[in-house]
Amino acid sequence: MSEVSKNISELLSGTYGKAIVVGGTVYVIKAPSIKVIMRATQYLSKVDLPENGTVRELMKVAPVNLENIVKGLSFLVVGDVPNYQKRAESLERQMLSGSKEELLQAYFVAFELITCLLYTSDAADDLIGV
């Protein structure tokens, strides 16, 4: 089975997701809806990372971006549920206990997930001729 077919199958069955570890707690980001992606990217897109930066450079700018990283991640973890705003705010407080390294790693996992979903969606459109 191709990677695209596997991703589409997992998306349709609701089993596609990524795990992140922040503050010693494992959180699962399930395949987000477009609505959830929009909520998260309003913060994640504000993260100002140097292009082709080294790990050292990324670690220097991480503290300045932690608030936006945590807010974006919290929306992705909470998902599309009733009272998502209140739940995301509660989760933000928990995630702030995480290290810079954990939060930066979680940011990259979230970015990879969103990119993969957008690619898979585009590939699915191509497969069905949309």
RODONU-423755 format. One line per field, with one value per atom (N, C-alpha, C): residue number from 1; residue in three letters; x, y, z. Coordinates in steps of 0.1 Angstrom, whole numbers, plus 5000, padded with zeros to 4 digits. Example, Ala and Ser with C-alpha at 12.3 -4.5 7.8 and 13.67 -1.06 7.14 Angstrom:
REM RODONU-423755
resi: [1	1	1	2	2	2] $
resn: [ALA	ALA	ALA	SER	SER	SER] $
c1: [5132	5123	5132	5128	5137	5129] $
c2: [4943	4955	4967	4978	4989	5000] $
c3: [5078	5078	5078	5071	5071	5079] $
REM end
This chain:
REM RODONU-423755
resi: [1	1	1	2	2	2	3	3	3	4	4	4	5	5	5	6	6	6	7	7	7	8	8	8	9	9	9	10	10	10	11	11	11	12	12	12	13	13	13	14	14	14	15	15	15	16	16	16	17	17	17	18	18	18	19	19	19	20	20	20	21	21	21	22	22	22	23	23	23	24	24	24	25	25	25	26	26	26	27	27	27	28	28	28	29	29	29	30	30	30	31	31	31	32	32	32	33	33	33	34	34	34	35	35	35	36	36	36	37	37	37	38	38	38	39	39	39	40	40	40	41	41	41	42	42	42	43	43	43	44	44	44	45	45	45	46	46	46	47	47	47	48	48	48	49	49	49	50	50	50	51	51	51	52	52	52	53	53	53	54	54	54	55	55	55	56	56	56	57	57	57	58	58	58	59	59	59	60	60	60	61	61	61	62	62	62	63	63	63	64	64	64	65	65	65	66	66	66	67	67	67	68	68	68	69	69	69	70	70	70	71	71	71	72	72	72	73	73	73	74	74	74	75	75	75	76	76	76	77	77	77	78	78	78	79	79	79	80	80	80	81	81	81	82	82	82	83	83	83	84	84	84	85	85	85	86	86	86	87	87	87	88	88	88	89	89	89	90	90	90	91	91	91	92	92	92	93	93	93	94	94	94	95	95	95	96	96	96	97	97	97	98	98	98	99	99	99	100	100	100	101	101	101	102	102	102	103	103	103	104	104	104	105	105	105	106	106	106	107	107	107	108	108	108	109	109	109	110	110	110	111	111	111	112	112	112	113	113	113	114	114	114	115	115	115	116	116	116	117	117	117	118	118	118	119	119	119	120	120	120	121	121	121	122	122	122	123	123	123	124	124	124	125	125	125	126	126	126	127	127	127	128	128	128	129	129	129	130	130	130] $
resn: [MET	MET	MET	SER	SER	SER	GLU	GLU	GLU	VAL	VAL	VAL	SER	SER	SER	LYS	LYS	LYS	ASN	ASN	ASN	ILE	ILE	ILE	SER	SER	SER	GLU	GLU	GLU	LEU	LEU	LEU	LEU	LEU	LEU	SER	SER	SER	GLY	GLY	GLY	THR	THR	THR	TYR	TYR	TYR	GLY	GLY	GLY	LYS	LYS	LYS	ALA	ALA	ALA	ILE	ILE	ILE	VAL	VAL	VAL	VAL	VAL	VAL	GLY	GLY	GLY	GLY	GLY	GLY	THR	THR	THR	VAL	VAL	VAL	TYR	TYR	TYR	VAL	VAL	VAL	ILE	ILE	ILE	LYS	LYS	LYS	ALA	ALA	ALA	PRO	PRO	PRO	SER	SER	SER	ILE	ILE	ILE	LYS	LYS	LYS	VAL	VAL	VAL	ILE	ILE	ILE	MET	MET	MET	ARG	ARG	ARG	ALA	ALA	ALA	THR	THR	THR	GLN	GLN	GLN	TYR	TYR	TYR	LEU	LEU	LEU	SER	SER	SER	LYS	LYS	LYS	VAL	VAL	VAL	ASP	ASP	ASP	LEU	LEU	LEU	PRO	PRO	PRO	GLU	GLU	GLU	ASN	ASN	ASN	GLY	GLY	GLY	THR	THR	THR	VAL	VAL	VAL	ARG	ARG	ARG	GLU	GLU	GLU	LEU	LEU	LEU	MET	MET	MET	LYS	LYS	LYS	VAL	VAL	VAL	ALA	ALA	ALA	PRO	PRO	PRO	VAL	VAL	VAL	ASN	ASN	ASN	LEU	LEU	LEU	GLU	GLU	GLU	ASN	ASN	ASN	ILE	ILE	ILE	VAL	VAL	VAL	LYS	LYS	LYS	GLY	GLY	GLY	LEU	LEU	LEU	SER	SER	SER	PHE	PHE	PHE	LEU	LEU	LEU	VAL	VAL	VAL	VAL	VAL	VAL	GLY	GLY	GLY	ASP	ASP	ASP	VAL	VAL	VAL	PRO	PRO	PRO	ASN	ASN	ASN	TYR	TYR	TYR	GLN	GLN	GLN	LYS	LYS	LYS	ARG	ARG	ARG	ALA	ALA	ALA	GLU	GLU	GLU	SER	SER	SER	LEU	LEU	LEU	GLU	GLU	GLU	ARG	ARG	ARG	GLN	GLN	GLN	MET	MET	MET	LEU	LEU	LEU	SER	SER	SER	GLY	GLY	GLY	SER	SER	SER	LYS	LYS	LYS	GLU	GLU	GLU	GLU	GLU	GLU	LEU	LEU	LEU	LEU	LEU	LEU	GLN	GLN	GLN	ALA	ALA	ALA	TYR	TYR	TYR	PHE	PHE	PHE	VAL	VAL	VAL	ALA	ALA	ALA	PHE	PHE	PHE	GLU	GLU	GLU	LEU	LEU	LEU	ILE	ILE	ILE	THR	THR	THR	CYS	CYS	CYS	LEU	LEU	LEU	LEU	LEU	LEU	TYR	TYR	TYR	THR	THR	THR	SER	SER	SER	ASP	ASP	ASP	ALA	ALA	ALA	ALA	ALA	ALA	ASP	ASP	ASP	ASP	ASP	ASP	LEU	LEU	LEU	ILE	ILE	ILE	GLY	GLY	GLY	VAL	VAL	VAL] $
c1: [5009	5000	5009	5006	5014	5012	5021	5021	5008	5004	4992	4980	4979	4968	4967	4978	4978	4973	4978	4974	4959	4954	4940	4932	4936	4929	4928	4940	4940	4932	4932	4924	4909	4905	4891	4886	4895	4892	4894	4899	4901	4913	4922	4934	4946	4946	4958	4961	4973	4977	4991	4996	5010	5010	5020	5022	5033	5030	5041	5042	5054	5057	5061	5053	5056	5055	5065	5065	5063	5068	5066	5053	5044	5031	5030	5024	5022	5008	5008	4996	4995	4983	4980	4973	4979	4973	4966	4953	4946	4945	4942	4941	4931	4935	4926	4918	4906	4898	4904	4899	4904	4901	4890	4887	4897	4902	4912	4925	4929	4941	4941	4930	4930	4932	4926	4927	4942	4948	4962	4972	4970	4979	4979	4968	4968	4979	4983	4995	5008	5007	5019	5025	5017	5023	5031	5029	5036	5050	5053	5066	5076	5086	5096	5109	5110	5122	5131	5144	5153	5153	5153	5153	5166	5166	5178	5186	5180	5187	5193	5204	5210	5202	5204	5197	5199	5212	5215	5207	5206	5199	5184	5179	5164	5162	5171	5170	5170	5178	5178	5165	5158	5146	5134	5135	5124	5117	5125	5118	5109	5113	5105	5092	5092	5080	5072	5076	5069	5054	5050	5036	5028	5032	5025	5026	5037	5039	5029	5028	5019	5005	5001	4987	4983	4992	4989	4988	4997	4997	4984	4980	4969	4956	4955	4943	4943	4955	4956	4953	4958	4956	4941	4935	4921	4912	4914	4906	4893	4884	4871	4860	4860	4851	4844	4832	4826	4835	4834	4842	4857	4861	4875	4884	4879	4887	4891	4881	4884	4893	4891	4900	4914	4915	4928	4936	4929	4935	4940	4933	4937	4949	4949	4960	4973	4971	4982	4990	4983	4989	4997	4992	4999	5012	5010	5021	5033	5030	5040	5051	5048	5058	5068	5066	5075	5088	5098	5111	5111	5120	5121	5123	5131	5134	5121	5114	5101	5091	5090	5080	5084	5097	5102	5100	5103	5101	5086	5077	5063	5058	5064	5061	5064	5075	5079	5070	5066	5057	5044	5039	5026	5027	5038	5041	5041	5048	5048	5034	5027	5013	5004	5004	4996	5001	5014	5019	5015	5016	5012	4997	4989	4975	4971	4978	4975	4980	4991	4996	4987	4983	4974	4961	4956	4943	4944	4955	4958	4960	4967	4969	4956	4947	4934	4926	4926	4919	4924	4937	4942	4938	4937	4933	4919	4910	4896	4892	4902	4900	4893	4895	4889	4897] $
c2: [4988	5000	5012	5022	5034	5042	5051	5060	5069	5074	5082	5073	5061	5052	5049	5046	5043	5055	5067	5079	5082	5080	5082	5072	5059	5049	5052	5057	5060	5073	5082	5094	5091	5082	5078	5070	5062	5054	5061	5073	5081	5076	5068	5063	5071	5081	5088	5099	5100	5110	5109	5118	5118	5120	5115	5116	5127	5135	5144	5143	5146	5145	5159	5164	5177	5176	5180	5180	5166	5156	5142	5136	5143	5138	5136	5124	5121	5127	5134	5140	5134	5132	5127	5138	5141	5150	5141	5140	5132	5141	5134	5142	5153	5166	5177	5180	5186	5191	5205	5210	5222	5233	5233	5242	5242	5230	5229	5234	5231	5235	5251	5257	5271	5277	5271	5276	5276	5264	5262	5271	5272	5280	5295	5300	5314	5317	5307	5309	5303	5291	5284	5292	5300	5307	5320	5323	5335	5331	5318	5313	5317	5325	5330	5322	5313	5304	5308	5308	5311	5300	5305	5295	5288	5274	5266	5268	5271	5274	5261	5263	5252	5249	5238	5235	5245	5250	5260	5273	5277	5289	5287	5275	5273	5273	5268	5268	5282	5291	5305	5313	5310	5317	5310	5298	5290	5298	5303	5310	5321	5328	5340	5335	5323	5317	5307	5305	5294	5296	5309	5311	5307	5311	5307	5293	5286	5272	5264	5268	5262	5264	5276	5278	5270	5270	5262	5247	5242	5228	5224	5233	5230	5229	5237	5236	5223	5219	5206	5194	5194	5183	5182	5194	5194	5190	5194	5190	5198	5193	5200	5194	5200	5195	5207	5204	5216	5222	5235	5242	5241	5240	5238	5249	5262	5273	5271	5268	5266	5254	5243	5231	5234	5242	5246	5254	5263	5272	5264	5254	5245	5237	5232	5224	5233	5245	5255	5255	5257	5258	5245	5233	5221	5220	5224	5223	5233	5243	5253	5247	5235	5228	5221	5221	5214	5222	5215	5221	5228	5237	5243	5232	5222	5212	5204	5200	5193	5201	5213	5222	5224	5226	5227	5215	5203	5190	5188	5192	5190	5199	5211	5221	5214	5208	5202	5190	5182	5171	5176	5187	5193	5198	5205	5210	5199	5188	5176	5170	5170	5164	5172	5185	5194	5194	5194	5193	5180	5169	5156	5155	5161	5161	5169	5180	5188	5181	5175	5168	5156	5148	5137	5141	5152	5157	5161	5167	5171	5158	5149	5136	5128	5129	5122	5129	5142	5149	5144	5143	5138	5124	5116	5102	5101	5109	5108	5118	5126	5134	5148	5153	5166	5177] $
c3: [5000	5000	5000	4991	4991	5003	5006	5018	5017	5006	5004	5008	5002	5005	5019	5026	5040	5048	5045	5052	5050	5038	5036	5043	5043	5051	5066	5071	5085	5088	5079	5081	5081	5072	5071	5083	5089	5100	5113	5113	5125	5134	5128	5135	5133	5124	5120	5131	5136	5146	5149	5157	5162	5177	5183	5198	5200	5210	5215	5230	5235	5249	5254	5263	5269	5284	5291	5305	5311	5304	5308	5305	5299	5296	5281	5277	5263	5259	5248	5242	5228	5224	5210	5202	5191	5181	5171	5171	5161	5148	5137	5125	5127	5126	5129	5117	5120	5109	5104	5093	5088	5099	5106	5116	5127	5131	5142	5137	5124	5118	5118	5115	5114	5128	5138	5152	5156	5153	5157	5149	5136	5128	5130	5136	5139	5150	5157	5167	5161	5155	5150	5139	5131	5120	5125	5138	5144	5149	5149	5154	5144	5148	5139	5141	5132	5132	5120	5123	5111	5101	5088	5077	5077	5076	5076	5089	5100	5112	5118	5126	5133	5145	5152	5164	5174	5175	5185	5182	5170	5166	5170	5167	5170	5185	5193	5207	5213	5206	5211	5209	5198	5195	5201	5205	5211	5223	5232	5244	5240	5230	5225	5219	5214	5207	5215	5227	5235	5236	5239	5241	5228	5217	5204	5202	5204	5202	5211	5224	5234	5230	5226	5222	5210	5200	5188	5191	5198	5202	5210	5219	5227	5219	5209	5200	5192	5188	5180	5189	5201	5210	5214	5217	5222	5211	5198	5187	5186	5179	5177	5186	5198	5209	5215	5221	5228	5239	5240	5250	5247	5234	5230	5235	5236	5240	5255	5264	5278	5280	5272	5273	5269	5258	5253	5263	5269	5279	5291	5295	5306	5302	5290	5285	5283	5279	5278	5291	5302	5316	5319	5315	5317	5308	5296	5286	5289	5296	5300	5309	5315	5323	5315	5302	5293	5290	5287	5284	5270	5267	5254	5243	5246	5237	5233	5244	5242	5233	5237	5229	5215	5213	5199	5191	5197	5191	5188	5197	5195	5184	5183	5172	5159	5157	5145	5141	5151	5149	5144	5150	5146	5132	5129	5115	5105	5109	5100	5098	5108	5107	5098	5100	5092	5077	5075	5061	5055	5062	5057	5054	5062	5060	5047	5046	5034	5021	5022	5011	5007	5018	5016	5010	5015	5009	4995	4991	4977	4969	4974	4967	4965	4975	4974	4964	4963	4952	4939	4937	4925	4921	4932	4929	4924	4930	4926	4915	4910	4899	4902	4914	4918	4913] $
REM end
